[in-house]
Amino acid sequence: MRRAQRSGAPQGVDLLEEPALFRRYLAVDPSLWWDAESLARGAAARLGGLDLAGRSLYLTTAGVDGNVGSTELLVAALRDGAPAGFAWSFDPRATERHATVFRATLPEGFLRVLR
């Protein structure tokens, strides 16, 4: 059986290193700060070589104690170089905390990636 959910930094690893693993991704306040932000900082270079056509990503982050800075690095890479046919959205939640953002964003995230 394939993995249905992972949390933290591996969310981004799956999308950027194993894009064929899933068609739809929900990344809720991913731990992009991990490993000195290497995943977020390398996202632009990785995106250029990926075929993400037909795939989608819903990305959100908590603003109170979340990973806003690292997530903005990934968002910038997506804005500047998302491959054609890749649907993504960023839904920052300034008033949420890491412990509350999952519950606050999950319904919207599912709606966005399942459209």
URLINKA-V548745 format. One record per run of one state. SS is the DSSP state (H for helix, E for strand, - for the rest). FROM is the first residue (numbers start at 1). TO is the last residue. Records with the same first field share a line. If there is no record, write none. Layout:
SS: FROM-TO / FROM-TO
//
This chain:
-: 1-9 / 18-23 / 29-33 / 42-42 / 48-55 / 63-67 / 82-86 / 94-97 / 115-115
H: 10-17 / 34-41 / 43-47 / 68-81 / 98-114
E: 24-28 / 56-62 / 87-93
//
